[in-house]
Amino acid sequence: MDGAEQLGEMVVGISGANLTVYHTEVSTNAQGKGEAKKLLTAMVEHARKNNLKVIPLCPYVHAQFRRHPDEYADVWNKEEDEKEDK
């Protein structure tokens, strides 16, 4: 939050060793300012710290994982992700 304005949100769920990202959204005022990337970075740091694997159902997170597979290889649960693609 920036003052009283919410700049964005990321909706996640944790089940066992998996962290599923369902949705990422930033406000119109925050678009193009790297706020979604900040949310992504915080989520990945949390996953790493807690030994969680990420299932990126959110289109934004999924696109970032596919664009930068080496950066996220340690946390990306590709097996579960591929099940969701079918």
mmCIF file as gemmi writes it, N, C-alpha and C atoms, coordinates in Angstrom:
data_model
loop_
_atom_site.group_PDB
_atom_site.id
_atom_site.type_symbol
_atom_site.label_atom_id
_atom_site.label_alt_id
_atom_site.label_comp_id
_atom_site.label_asym_id
_atom_site.label_entity_id
_atom_site.label_seq_id
_atom_site.pdbx_PDB_ins_code
_atom_site.Cartn_x
_atom_site.Cartn_y
_atom_site.Cartn_z
_atom_site.occupancy
_atom_site.B_iso_or_equiv
_atom_site.pdbx_formal_charge
_atom_site.auth_seq_id
_atom_site.auth_asym_id
_atom_site.pdbx_PDB_model_num
ATOM 1 N N . MET Axp A 1 ? 0.841 -1.18 0 1 0 ? 1 A 1
ATOM 2 C CA . MET Axp A 1 ? 0 0 0 1 0 ? 1 A 1
ATOM 3 C C . MET Axp A 1 ? 0.885 1.241 0 1 0 ? 1 A 1
ATOM 4 N N . ASP Axp A 2 ? 0.41 2.245 -0.707 1 0 ? 2 A 1
ATOM 5 C CA . ASP Axp A 2 ? 1.085 3.536 -0.754 1 0 ? 2 A 1
ATOM 6 C C . ASP Axp A 2 ? 0.12 4.524 -0.122 1 0 ? 2 A 1
ATOM 7 N N . GLY Axp A 3 ? 0.321 4.815 1.146 1 0 ? 3 A 1
ATOM 8 C CA . GLY Axp A 3 ? -0.653 5.628 1.852 1 0 ? 3 A 1
ATOM 9 C C . GLY Axp A 3 ? -1.924 4.821 2.021 1 0 ? 3 A 1
ATOM 10 N N . ALA Axp A 4 ? -3.055 5.366 1.552 1 0 ? 4 A 1
ATOM 11 C CA . ALA Axp A 4 ? -4.328 4.662 1.669 1 0 ? 4 A 1
ATOM 12 C C . ALA Axp A 4 ? -4.703 3.925 0.386 1 0 ? 4 A 1
ATOM 13 N N . GLU Axp A 5 ? -3.877 4.064 -0.65 1 0 ? 5 A 1
ATOM 14 C CA . GLU Axp A 5 ? -4.204 3.448 -1.932 1 0 ? 5 A 1
ATOM 15 C C . GLU Axp A 5 ? -3.529 2.084 -2.074 1 0 ? 5 A 1
ATOM 16 N N . GLN Axp A 6 ? -4.316 1.081 -2.401 1 0 ? 6 A 1
ATOM 17 C CA . GLN Axp A 6 ? -3.76 -0.242 -2.68 1 0 ? 6 A 1
ATOM 18 C C . GLN Axp A 6 ? -3.231 -0.228 -4.1 1 0 ? 6 A 1
ATOM 19 N N . LEU Axp A 7 ? -1.926 -0.563 -4.254 1 0 ? 7 A 1
ATOM 20 C CA . LEU Axp A 7 ? -1.306 -0.522 -5.569 1 0 ? 7 A 1
ATOM 21 C C . LEU Axp A 7 ? -1.458 -1.825 -6.33 1 0 ? 7 A 1
ATOM 22 N N . GLY Axp A 8 ? -1.597 -2.935 -5.603 1 0 ? 8 A 1
ATOM 23 C CA . GLY Axp A 8 ? -1.737 -4.211 -6.286 1 0 ? 8 A 1
ATOM 24 C C . GLY Axp A 8 ? -1.997 -5.326 -5.311 1 0 ? 8 A 1
ATOM 25 N N . GLU Axp A 9 ? -2.232 -6.51 -5.899 1 0 ? 9 A 1
ATOM 26 C CA . GLU Axp A 9 ? -2.443 -7.691 -5.076 1 0 ? 9 A 1
ATOM 27 C C . GLU Axp A 9 ? -2.042 -8.927 -5.861 1 0 ? 9 A 1
ATOM 28 N N . MET Axp A 10 ? -1.671 -9.949 -5.122 1 0 ? 10 A 1
ATOM 29 C CA . MET Axp A 10 ? -1.389 -11.258 -5.698 1 0 ? 10 A 1
ATOM 30 C C . MET Axp A 10 ? -2.16 -12.267 -4.858 1 0 ? 10 A 1
ATOM 31 N N . VAL Axp A 11 ? -2.988 -13.059 -5.511 1 0 ? 11 A 1
ATOM 32 C CA . VAL Axp A 11 ? -3.799 -14.051 -4.824 1 0 ? 11 A 1
ATOM 33 C C . VAL Axp A 11 ? -3.091 -15.398 -4.938 1 0 ? 11 A 1
ATOM 34 N N . VAL Axp A 12 ? -2.767 -15.977 -3.775 1 0 ? 12 A 1
ATOM 35 C CA . VAL Axp A 12 ? -2.045 -17.247 -3.732 1 0 ? 12 A 1
ATOM 36 C C . VAL Axp A 12 ? -2.723 -18.194 -2.754 1 0 ? 12 A 1
ATOM 37 N N . GLY Axp A 13 ? -2.391 -19.455 -2.883 1 0 ? 13 A 1
ATOM 38 C CA . GLY Axp A 13 ? -2.834 -20.463 -1.942 1 0 ? 13 A 1
ATOM 39 C C . GLY Axp A 13 ? -1.681 -21.423 -1.709 1 0 ? 13 A 1
ATOM 40 N N . ILE Axp A 14 ? -1.578 -21.928 -0.492 1 0 ? 14 A 1
ATOM 41 C CA . ILE Axp A 14 ? -0.514 -22.873 -0.171 1 0 ? 14 A 1
ATOM 42 C C . ILE Axp A 14 ? -1.15 -24.178 0.273 1 0 ? 14 A 1
ATOM 43 N N . SER Axp A 15 ? -0.725 -25.254 -0.365 1 0 ? 15 A 1
ATOM 44 C CA . SER Axp A 15 ? -1.199 -26.591 -0.023 1 0 ? 15 A 1
ATOM 45 C C . SER Axp A 15 ? 0.005 -27.517 -0.043 1 0 ? 15 A 1
ATOM 46 N N . GLY Axp A 16 ? 0.332 -28.049 1.13 1 0 ? 16 A 1
ATOM 47 C CA . GLY Axp A 16 ? 1.508 -28.907 1.224 1 0 ? 16 A 1
ATOM 48 C C . GLY Axp A 16 ? 2.751 -28.125 0.854 1 0 ? 16 A 1
ATOM 49 N N . ALA Axp A 17 ? 3.506 -28.631 -0.115 1 0 ? 17 A 1
ATOM 50 C CA . ALA Axp A 17 ? 4.744 -27.973 -0.544 1 0 ? 17 A 1
ATOM 51 C C . ALA Axp A 17 ? 4.54 -27.106 -1.784 1 0 ? 17 A 1
ATOM 52 N N . ASN Axp A 18 ? 3.281 -26.86 -2.154 1 0 ? 18 A 1
ATOM 53 C CA . ASN Axp A 18 ? 2.996 -26.058 -3.343 1 0 ? 18 A 1
ATOM 54 C C . ASN Axp A 18 ? 2.384 -24.717 -2.989 1 0 ? 18 A 1
ATOM 55 N N . LEU Axp A 19 ? 2.855 -23.689 -3.682 1 0 ? 19 A 1
ATOM 56 C CA . LEU Axp A 19 ? 2.277 -22.359 -3.6 1 0 ? 19 A 1
ATOM 57 C C . LEU Axp A 19 ? 1.68 -22.09 -4.981 1 0 ? 19 A 1
ATOM 58 N N . THR Axp A 20 ? 0.374 -21.963 -5.048 1 0 ? 20 A 1
ATOM 59 C CA . THR Axp A 20 ? -0.309 -21.714 -6.31 1 0 ? 20 A 1
ATOM 60 C C . THR Axp A 20 ? -0.625 -20.235 -6.415 1 0 ? 20 A 1
ATOM 61 N N . VAL Axp A 21 ? -0.227 -19.624 -7.528 1 0 ? 21 A 1
ATOM 62 C CA . VAL Axp A 21 ? -0.535 -18.214 -7.782 1 0 ? 21 A 1
ATOM 63 C C . VAL Axp A 21 ? -1.722 -18.174 -8.732 1 0 ? 21 A 1
ATOM 64 N N . TYR Axp A 22 ? -2.804 -17.586 -8.252 1 0 ? 22 A 1
ATOM 65 C CA . TYR Axp A 22 ? -4.039 -17.539 -9.028 1 0 ? 22 A 1
ATOM 66 C C . TYR Axp A 22 ? -4.209 -16.248 -9.823 1 0 ? 22 A 1
ATOM 67 N N . HIS Axp A 23 ? -3.745 -15.139 -9.252 1 0 ? 23 A 1
ATOM 68 C CA . HIS Axp A 23 ? -4.058 -13.847 -9.863 1 0 ? 23 A 1
ATOM 69 C C . HIS Axp A 23 ? -3.071 -12.794 -9.381 1 0 ? 23 A 1
ATOM 70 N N . THR Axp A 24 ? -2.656 -11.932 -10.29 1 0 ? 24 A 1
ATOM 71 C CA . THR Axp A 24 ? -1.846 -10.758 -9.956 1 0 ? 24 A 1
ATOM 72 C C . THR Axp A 24 ? -2.487 -9.565 -10.639 1 0 ? 24 A 1
ATOM 73 N N . GLU Axp A 25 ? -2.631 -8.488 -9.894 1 0 ? 25 A 1
ATOM 74 C CA . GLU Axp A 25 ? -3.25 -7.292 -10.454 1 0 ? 25 A 1
ATOM 75 C C . GLU Axp A 25 ? -2.631 -6.063 -9.811 1 0 ? 25 A 1
ATOM 76 N N . VAL Axp A 26 ? -2.403 -5.034 -10.628 1 0 ? 26 A 1
ATOM 77 C CA . VAL Axp A 26 ? -1.958 -3.753 -10.091 1 0 ? 26 A 1
ATOM 78 C C . VAL Axp A 26 ? -2.959 -2.686 -10.513 1 0 ? 26 A 1
ATOM 79 N N . SER Axp A 27 ? -3.059 -1.643 -9.698 1 0 ? 27 A 1
ATOM 80 C CA . SER Axp A 27 ? -3.998 -0.563 -10.007 1 0 ? 27 A 1
ATOM 81 C C . SER Axp A 27 ? -3.54 0.183 -11.254 1 0 ? 27 A 1
ATOM 82 N N . THR Axp A 28 ? -4.452 0.908 -11.844 1 0 ? 28 A 1
ATOM 83 C CA . THR Axp A 28 ? -4.151 1.695 -13.038 1 0 ? 28 A 1
ATOM 84 C C . THR Axp A 28 ? -2.999 2.66 -12.766 1 0 ? 28 A 1
ATOM 85 N N . ASN Axp A 29 ? -2.994 3.272 -11.589 1 0 ? 29 A 1
ATOM 86 C CA . ASN Axp A 29 ? -1.939 4.222 -11.227 1 0 ? 29 A 1
ATOM 87 C C . ASN Axp A 29 ? -0.571 3.567 -11.094 1 0 ? 29 A 1
ATOM 88 N N . ALA Axp A 30 ? -0.534 2.261 -10.832 1 0 ? 30 A 1
ATOM 89 C CA . ALA Axp A 30 ? 0.731 1.556 -10.607 1 0 ? 30 A 1
ATOM 90 C C . ALA Axp A 30 ? 1.239 0.827 -11.85 1 0 ? 30 A 1
ATOM 91 N N . GLN Axp A 31 ? 0.435 0.767 -12.891 1 0 ? 31 A 1
ATOM 92 C CA . GLN Axp A 31 ? 0.839 0.035 -14.09 1 0 ? 31 A 1
ATOM 93 C C . GLN Axp A 31 ? 2.063 0.683 -14.733 1 0 ? 31 A 1
ATOM 94 N N . GLY Axp A 32 ? 2.963 -0.191 -15.194 1 0 ? 32 A 1
ATOM 95 C CA . GLY Axp A 32 ? 4.17 0.283 -15.855 1 0 ? 32 A 1
ATOM 96 C C . GLY Axp A 32 ? 5.251 0.781 -14.92 1 0 ? 32 A 1
ATOM 97 N N . LYS Axp A 33 ? 5.071 0.578 -13.624 1 0 ? 33 A 1
ATOM 98 C CA . LYS Axp A 33 ? 6.037 1.069 -12.631 1 0 ? 33 A 1
ATOM 99 C C . LYS Axp A 33 ? 6.748 -0.066 -11.906 1 0 ? 33 A 1
ATOM 100 N N . GLY Axp A 34 ? 6.573 -1.307 -12.4 1 0 ? 34 A 1
ATOM 101 C CA . GLY Axp A 34 ? 7.277 -2.434 -11.803 1 0 ? 34 A 1
ATOM 102 C C . GLY Axp A 34 ? 6.635 -3.023 -10.568 1 0 ? 34 A 1
ATOM 103 N N . GLU Axp A 35 ? 5.406 -2.638 -10.273 1 0 ? 35 A 1
ATOM 104 C CA . GLU Axp A 35 ? 4.754 -3.144 -9.057 1 0 ? 35 A 1
ATOM 105 C C . GLU Axp A 35 ? 4.442 -4.635 -9.16 1 0 ? 35 A 1
ATOM 106 N N . ALA Axp A 36 ? 4.015 -5.118 -10.339 1 0 ? 36 A 1
ATOM 107 C CA . ALA Axp A 36 ? 3.741 -6.552 -10.5 1 0 ? 36 A 1
ATOM 108 C C . ALA Axp A 36 ? 5.025 -7.354 -10.308 1 0 ? 36 A 1
ATOM 109 N N . LYS Axp A 37 ? 6.134 -6.833 -10.803 1 0 ? 37 A 1
ATOM 110 C CA . LYS Axp A 37 ? 7.432 -7.499 -10.644 1 0 ? 37 A 1
ATOM 111 C C . LYS Axp A 37 ? 7.823 -7.555 -9.168 1 0 ? 37 A 1
ATOM 112 N N . LYS Axp A 38 ? 7.52 -6.514 -8.41 1 0 ? 38 A 1
ATOM 113 C CA . LYS Axp A 38 ? 7.805 -6.515 -6.968 1 0 ? 38 A 1
ATOM 114 C C . LYS Axp A 38 ? 7.003 -7.609 -6.268 1 0 ? 38 A 1
ATOM 115 N N . LEU Axp A 39 ? 5.735 -7.763 -6.66 1 0 ? 39 A 1
ATOM 116 C CA . LEU Axp A 39 ? 4.91 -8.818 -6.076 1 0 ? 39 A 1
ATOM 117 C C . LEU Axp A 39 ? 5.476 -10.192 -6.436 1 0 ? 39 A 1
ATOM 118 N N . LEU Axp A 40 ? 5.874 -10.351 -7.696 1 0 ? 40 A 1
ATOM 119 C CA . LEU Axp A 40 ? 6.466 -11.608 -8.148 1 0 ? 40 A 1
ATOM 120 C C . LEU Axp A 40 ? 7.735 -11.915 -7.365 1 0 ? 40 A 1
ATOM 121 N N . THR Axp A 41 ? 8.597 -10.936 -7.209 1 0 ? 41 A 1
ATOM 122 C CA . THR Axp A 41 ? 9.853 -11.126 -6.485 1 0 ? 41 A 1
ATOM 123 C C . THR Axp A 41 ? 9.595 -11.52 -5.031 1 0 ? 41 A 1
ATOM 124 N N . ALA Axp A 42 ? 8.654 -10.858 -4.378 1 0 ? 42 A 1
ATOM 125 C CA . ALA Axp A 42 ? 8.33 -11.186 -2.978 1 0 ? 42 A 1
ATOM 126 C C . ALA Axp A 42 ? 7.775 -12.597 -2.862 1 0 ? 42 A 1
ATOM 127 N N . MET Axp A 43 ? 6.918 -12.988 -3.805 1 0 ? 43 A 1
ATOM 128 C CA . MET Axp A 43 ? 6.344 -14.333 -3.778 1 0 ? 43 A 1
ATOM 129 C C . MET Axp A 43 ? 7.43 -15.389 -3.964 1 0 ? 43 A 1
ATOM 130 N N . VAL Axp A 44 ? 8.338 -15.165 -4.919 1 0 ? 44 A 1
ATOM 131 C CA . VAL Axp A 44 ? 9.416 -16.123 -5.175 1 0 ? 44 A 1
ATOM 132 C C . VAL Axp A 44 ? 10.349 -16.213 -3.966 1 0 ? 44 A 1
ATOM 133 N N . GLU Axp A 45 ? 10.671 -15.083 -3.343 1 0 ? 45 A 1
ATOM 134 C CA . GLU Axp A 45 ? 11.507 -15.092 -2.141 1 0 ? 45 A 1
ATOM 135 C C . GLU Axp A 45 ? 10.836 -15.901 -1.034 1 0 ? 45 A 1
ATOM 136 N N . HIS Axp A 46 ? 9.527 -15.733 -0.873 1 0 ? 46 A 1
ATOM 137 C CA . HIS Axp A 46 ? 8.785 -16.498 0.138 1 0 ? 46 A 1
ATOM 138 C C . HIS Axp A 46 ? 8.84 -17.993 -0.182 1 0 ? 46 A 1
ATOM 139 N N . ALA Axp A 47 ? 8.637 -18.332 -1.443 1 0 ? 47 A 1
ATOM 140 C CA . ALA Axp A 47 ? 8.672 -19.745 -1.85 1 0 ? 47 A 1
ATOM 141 C C . ALA Axp A 47 ? 10.049 -20.344 -1.559 1 0 ? 47 A 1
ATOM 142 N N . ARG Axp A 48 ? 11.103 -19.631 -1.902 1 0 ? 48 A 1
ATOM 143 C CA . ARG Axp A 48 ? 12.463 -20.129 -1.667 1 0 ? 48 A 1
ATOM 144 C C . ARG Axp A 48 ? 12.73 -20.298 -0.172 1 0 ? 48 A 1
ATOM 145 N N . LYS Axp A 49 ? 12.363 -19.299 0.6 1 0 ? 49 A 1
ATOM 146 C CA . LYS Axp A 49 ? 12.605 -19.327 2.051 1 0 ? 49 A 1
ATOM 147 C C . LYS Axp A 49 ? 11.876 -20.492 2.721 1 0 ? 49 A 1
ATOM 148 N N . ASN Axp A 50 ? 10.718 -20.858 2.179 1 0 ? 50 A 1
ATOM 149 C CA . ASN Axp A 50 ? 9.879 -21.885 2.797 1 0 ? 50 A 1
ATOM 150 C C . ASN Axp A 50 ? 9.872 -23.206 2.03 1 0 ? 50 A 1
ATOM 151 N N . ASN Axp A 51 ? 10.83 -23.36 1.101 1 0 ? 51 A 1
ATOM 152 C CA . ASN Axp A 51 ? 10.967 -24.589 0.314 1 0 ? 51 A 1
ATOM 153 C C . ASN Axp A 51 ? 9.66 -24.997 -0.368 1 0 ? 51 A 1
ATOM 154 N N . LEU Axp A 52 ? 9.007 -24.02 -0.985 1 0 ? 52 A 1
ATOM 155 C CA . LEU Axp A 52 ? 7.762 -24.268 -1.695 1 0 ? 52 A 1
ATOM 156 C C . LEU Axp A 52 ? 8.017 -24.282 -3.196 1 0 ? 52 A 1
ATOM 157 N N . LYS Axp A 53 ? 7.202 -25.032 -3.911 1 0 ? 53 A 1
ATOM 158 C CA . LYS Axp A 53 ? 7.233 -25.045 -5.365 1 0 ? 53 A 1
ATOM 159 C C . LYS Axp A 53 ? 6.022 -24.266 -5.863 1 0 ? 53 A 1
ATOM 160 N N . VAL Axp A 54 ? 6.213 -23.464 -6.898 1 0 ? 54 A 1
ATOM 161 C CA . VAL Axp A 54 ? 5.175 -22.561 -7.399 1 0 ? 54 A 1
ATOM 162 C C . VAL Axp A 54 ? 4.458 -23.17 -8.597 1 0 ? 54 A 1
ATOM 163 N N . ILE Axp A 55 ? 3.138 -23.131 -8.529 1 0 ? 55 A 1
ATOM 164 C CA . ILE Axp A 55 ? 2.288 -23.493 -9.659 1 0 ? 55 A 1
ATOM 165 C C . ILE Axp A 55 ? 1.703 -22.17 -10.168 1 0 ? 55 A 1
ATOM 166 N N . PRO Axp A 56 ? 2.192 -21.67 -11.311 1 0 ? 56 A 1
ATOM 167 C CA . PRO Axp A 56 ? 1.785 -20.343 -11.785 1 0 ? 56 A 1
ATOM 168 C C . PRO Axp A 56 ? 0.525 -20.365 -12.652 1 0 ? 56 A 1
ATOM 169 N N . LEU Axp A 57 ? -0.637 -20.38 -12.037 1 0 ? 57 A 1
ATOM 170 C CA . LEU Axp A 57 ? -1.891 -20.331 -12.79 1 0 ? 57 A 1
ATOM 171 C C . LEU Axp A 57 ? -2.185 -18.912 -13.286 1 0 ? 57 A 1
ATOM 172 N N . CYS Axp A 58 ? -1.646 -17.929 -12.616 1 0 ? 58 A 1
ATOM 173 C CA . CYS Axp A 58 ? -1.799 -16.531 -13.012 1 0 ? 58 A 1
ATOM 174 C C . CYS Axp A 58 ? -1.075 -16.311 -14.348 1 0 ? 58 A 1
ATOM 175 N N . PRO Axp A 59 ? -1.756 -15.738 -15.35 1 0 ? 59 A 1
ATOM 176 C CA . PRO Axp A 59 ? -1.117 -15.52 -16.653 1 0 ? 59 A 1
ATOM 177 C C . PRO Axp A 59 ? 0.175 -14.695 -16.576 1 0 ? 59 A 1
ATOM 178 N N . TYR Axp A 60 ? 0.209 -13.672 -15.724 1 0 ? 60 A 1
ATOM 179 C CA . TYR Axp A 60 ? 1.416 -12.843 -15.601 1 0 ? 60 A 1
ATOM 180 C C . TYR Axp A 60 ? 2.587 -13.662 -15.068 1 0 ? 60 A 1
ATOM 181 N N . VAL Axp A 61 ? 2.374 -14.373 -13.974 1 0 ? 61 A 1
ATOM 182 C CA . VAL Axp A 61 ? 3.445 -15.168 -13.372 1 0 ? 61 A 1
ATOM 183 C C . VAL Axp A 61 ? 3.877 -16.282 -14.328 1 0 ? 61 A 1
ATOM 184 N N . HIS Axp A 62 ? 2.918 -16.921 -14.958 1 0 ? 62 A 1
ATOM 185 C CA . HIS Axp A 62 ? 3.222 -17.986 -15.907 1 0 ? 62 A 1
ATOM 186 C C . HIS Axp A 62 ? 4.095 -17.451 -17.046 1 0 ? 62 A 1
ATOM 187 N N . ALA Axp A 63 ? 3.756 -16.291 -17.567 1 0 ? 63 A 1
ATOM 188 C CA . ALA Axp A 63 ? 4.538 -15.686 -18.649 1 0 ? 63 A 1
ATOM 189 C C . ALA Axp A 63 ? 5.958 -15.364 -18.188 1 0 ? 63 A 1
ATOM 190 N N . GLN Axp A 64 ? 6.096 -14.85 -16.976 1 0 ? 64 A 1
ATOM 191 C CA . GLN Axp A 64 ? 7.437 -14.531 -16.464 1 0 ? 64 A 1
ATOM 192 C C . GLN Axp A 64 ? 8.271 -15.796 -16.265 1 0 ? 64 A 1
ATOM 193 N N . PHE Axp A 65 ? 7.645 -16.852 -15.758 1 0 ? 65 A 1
ATOM 194 C CA . PHE Axp A 65 ? 8.36 -18.119 -15.573 1 0 ? 65 A 1
ATOM 195 C C . PHE Axp A 65 ? 8.817 -18.665 -16.924 1 0 ? 65 A 1
ATOM 196 N N . ARG Axp A 66 ? 7.95 -18.571 -17.94 1 0 ? 66 A 1
ATOM 197 C CA . ARG Axp A 66 ? 8.313 -19.073 -19.273 1 0 ? 66 A 1
ATOM 198 C C . ARG Axp A 66 ? 9.383 -18.206 -19.941 1 0 ? 66 A 1
ATOM 199 N N . ARG Axp A 67 ? 9.346 -16.908 -19.707 1 0 ? 67 A 1
ATOM 200 C CA . ARG Axp A 67 ? 10.342 -16.002 -20.304 1 0 ? 67 A 1
ATOM 201 C C . ARG Axp A 67 ? 11.714 -16.133 -19.641 1 0 ? 67 A 1
ATOM 202 N N . HIS Axp A 68 ? 11.722 -16.464 -18.361 1 0 ? 68 A 1
ATOM 203 C CA . HIS Axp A 68 ? 12.967 -16.527 -17.588 1 0 ? 68 A 1
ATOM 204 C C . HIS Axp A 68 ? 13.058 -17.853 -16.831 1 0 ? 68 A 1
ATOM 205 N N . PRO Axp A 69 ? 13.052 -18.976 -17.548 1 0 ? 69 A 1
ATOM 206 C CA . PRO Axp A 69 ? 13 -20.279 -16.874 1 0 ? 69 A 1
ATOM 207 C C . PRO Axp A 69 ? 14.18 -20.554 -15.946 1 0 ? 69 A 1
ATOM 208 N N . ASP Axp A 70 ? 15.361 -20.073 -16.287 1 0 ? 70 A 1
ATOM 209 C CA . ASP Axp A 70 ? 16.529 -20.311 -15.426 1 0 ? 70 A 1
ATOM 210 C C . ASP Axp A 70 ? 16.41 -19.565 -14.104 1 0 ? 70 A 1
ATOM 211 N N . GLU Axp A 71 ? 15.819 -18.39 -14.14 1 0 ? 71 A 1
ATOM 212 C CA . GLU Axp A 71 ? 15.67 -17.57 -12.933 1 0 ? 71 A 1
ATOM 213 C C . GLU Axp A 71 ? 14.721 -18.209 -11.918 1 0 ? 71 A 1
ATOM 214 N N . TYR Axp A 72 ? 13.74 -18.97 -12.423 1 0 ? 72 A 1
ATOM 215 C CA . TYR Axp A 72 ? 12.713 -19.528 -11.55 1 0 ? 72 A 1
ATOM 216 C C . TYR Axp A 72 ? 12.733 -21.055 -11.482 1 0 ? 72 A 1
ATOM 217 N N . ALA Axp A 73 ? 13.724 -21.679 -12.088 1 0 ? 73 A 1
ATOM 218 C CA . ALA Axp A 73 ? 13.776 -23.149 -12.172 1 0 ? 73 A 1
ATOM 219 C C . ALA Axp A 73 ? 13.698 -23.825 -10.804 1 0 ? 73 A 1
ATOM 220 N N . ASP Axp A 74 ? 14.305 -23.218 -9.793 1 0 ? 74 A 1
ATOM 221 C CA . ASP Axp A 74 ? 14.341 -23.851 -8.468 1 0 ? 74 A 1
ATOM 222 C C . ASP Axp A 74 ? 13 -23.856 -7.757 1 0 ? 74 A 1
ATOM 223 N N . VAL Axp A 75 ? 12.083 -22.965 -8.158 1 0 ? 75 A 1
ATOM 224 C CA . VAL Axp A 75 ? 10.787 -22.9 -7.479 1 0 ? 75 A 1
ATOM 225 C C . VAL Axp A 75 ? 9.612 -23.303 -8.364 1 0 ? 75 A 1
ATOM 226 N N . TRP Axp A 76 ? 9.828 -23.429 -9.662 1 0 ? 76 A 1
ATOM 227 C CA . TRP Axp A 76 ? 8.75 -23.719 -10.608 1 0 ? 76 A 1
ATOM 228 C C . TRP Axp A 76 ? 8.381 -25.185 -10.575 1 0 ? 76 A 1
ATOM 229 N N . ASN Axp A 77 ? 7.144 -25.486 -10.192 1 0 ? 77 A 1
ATOM 230 C CA . ASN Axp A 77 ? 6.641 -26.856 -10.202 1 0 ? 77 A 1
ATOM 231 C C . ASN Axp A 77 ? 6.097 -27.126 -11.601 1 0 ? 77 A 1
ATOM 232 N N . LYS Axp A 78 ? 7.005 -27.443 -12.513 1 0 ? 78 A 1
ATOM 233 C CA . LYS Axp A 78 ? 6.618 -27.634 -13.918 1 0 ? 78 A 1
ATOM 234 C C . LYS Axp A 78 ? 5.684 -28.821 -14.099 1 0 ? 78 A 1
ATOM 235 N N . GLU Axp A 79 ? 5.867 -29.861 -13.291 1 0 ? 79 A 1
ATOM 236 C CA . GLU Axp A 79 ? 5.022 -31.046 -13.417 1 0 ? 79 A 1
ATOM 237 C C . GLU Axp A 79 ? 3.548 -30.696 -13.187 1 0 ? 79 A 1
ATOM 238 N N . GLU Axp A 80 ? 3.262 -29.97 -12.119 1 0 ? 80 A 1
ATOM 239 C CA . GLU Axp A 80 ? 1.879 -29.566 -11.824 1 0 ? 80 A 1
ATOM 240 C C . GLU Axp A 80 ? 1.402 -28.52 -12.825 1 0 ? 80 A 1
ATOM 241 N N . ASP Axp A 81 ? 2.301 -27.643 -13.243 1 0 ? 81 A 1
ATOM 242 C CA . ASP Axp A 81 ? 1.959 -26.61 -14.206 1 0 ? 81 A 1
ATOM 243 C C . ASP Axp A 81 ? 1.531 -27.25 -15.536 1 0 ? 81 A 1
ATOM 244 N N . GLU Axp A 82 ? 2.245 -28.253 -15.967 1 0 ? 82 A 1
ATOM 245 C CA . GLU Axp A 82 ? 1.916 -28.926 -17.225 1 0 ? 82 A 1
ATOM 246 C C . GLU Axp A 82 ? 0.573 -29.656 -17.139 1 0 ? 82 A 1
ATOM 247 N N . LYS Axp A 83 ? 0.22 -30.169 -15.959 1 0 ? 83 A 1
ATOM 248 C CA . LYS Axp A 83 ? -1.095 -30.801 -15.78 1 0 ? 83 A 1
ATOM 249 C C . LYS Axp A 83 ? -2.2 -29.772 -15.998 1 0 ? 83 A 1
ATOM 250 N N . GLU Axp A 84 ? -1.966 -28.55 -15.524 1 0 ? 84 A 1
ATOM 251 C CA . GLU Axp A 84 ? -2.963 -27.485 -15.632 1 0 ? 84 A 1
ATOM 252 C C . GLU Axp A 84 ? -3.122 -27.04 -17.084 1 0 ? 84 A 1
ATOM 253 N N . ASP Axp A 85 ? -2.056 -27.157 -17.893 1 0 ? 85 A 1
ATOM 254 C CA . ASP Axp A 85 ? -2.106 -26.757 -19.299 1 0 ? 85 A 1
ATOM 255 C C . ASP Axp A 85 ? -2.97 -27.695 -20.129 1 0 ? 85 A 1
ATOM 256 N N . LYS Axp A 86 ? -3.179 -28.921 -19.669 1 0 ? 86 A 1
ATOM 257 C CA . LYS Axp A 86 ? -3.914 -29.929 -20.46 1 0 ? 86 A 1
ATOM 258 C C . LYS Axp A 86 ? -5.406 -29.793 -20.292 1 0 ? 86 A 1
